[in-house]
Amino acid sequence: MKIRVNSVAPGAIRTPINHESWASEEKMTKLLKLIPYGRIGEPEDIGRAIVWLASDAADYVTGTALVIDGGMTLYPAFRGEG
C-alpha cells in the first residue's frame, strides 16, 4: 500500500508565533546560545525538508520524526553543561 506516516519537529523558526524570542538583539543573542548551528531557522528550512519528505526521494522513510532545529536538541550538552 505504501502508506507513509512521518512528522516534522521544528526548533526555533523565525515566525510570528515566536517573535518575542528574537525581537531584540539581546533576546536573539540569548536564543542563539541554545542553537549550535548559530542561527535561527527560517520557514524555508522547514519547507525544503517537507518537500523532500513528501517526495519520491524519501519513499522508504516512514514512521519517523524529522527534527529540524539546528541542533537545539543537543542543548545543554553541546556546551558541556549537561
C-alpha positions in Angstrom: 0.0 0.0 0.0 3.0 2.3 0.5 1.4 4.4 3.3 4.0 6.6 4.9 3.4 8.4 8.2 6.1 10.9 9.3 6.2 14.1 11.3 8.4 17.2 11.4 9.6 18.7 14.6 10.9 22.2 14.0 13.0 24.1 16.5 13.2 27.9 16.8 11.9 29.2 13.4 11.6 32.9 12.6 7.8 33.1 12.5 5.3 35.4 14.2 4.4 32.8 16.8 7.8 33.2 18.5 8.6 36.8 17.5 9.1 37.7 21.1 12.0 35.3 21.4 14.0 37.1 18.7 12.5 40.6 18.6 15.5 42.4 20.1 19.3 41.9 19.7 19.5 40.9 23.4 16.8 38.2 23.0 18.3 36.9 19.8 21.7 36.6 21.4 20.2 34.6 24.3 18.3 32.4 21.8 21.3 31.7 19.7 23.2 30.4 22.7 20.7 27.4 22.5 21.3 26.7 18.8 24.6 25.0 17.9 24.2 25.8 14.2 24.5 29.5 15.2 21.3 30.9 13.6 17.6 30.8 14.0 15.7 28.7 11.4 13.8 30.2 8.6 10.4 28.9 7.3 12.2 27.8 4.1 14.4 25.4 6.1 11.2 23.6 7.1 9.6 23.9 3.7 12.5 22.3 1.9 12.5 19.4 4.3 8.8 18.8 4.0 9.0 18.9 0.2 11.8 16.2 0.3 9.8 14.1 2.9 6.7 14.2 0.7 8.7 13.4 -2.5 9.6 10.0 -4.0 13.2 10.7 -2.9 12.0 9.8 0.6 9.9 6.8 -0.5 11.4 4.4 2.1 11.2 6.9 5.0 8.3 6.0 7.3 7.4 6.2 10.9 10.0 8.9 11.7 10.1 12.4 13.2 12.4 14.7 11.3 13.9 17.1 13.8 14.9 20.4 12.1 16.3 22.5 14.9 19.9 23.5 14.1 21.0 21.2 16.9 18.8 22.6 19.7 18.0 19.1 21.0 21.7 18.8 21.8 21.5 21.7 24.4 22.9 21.9 27.0 25.3 19.1 26.4 26.9 20.7 23.3 28.2 23.5 25.6 29.5 20.9 28.2 26.7 21.8 30.6 24.9 18.6 30.8 
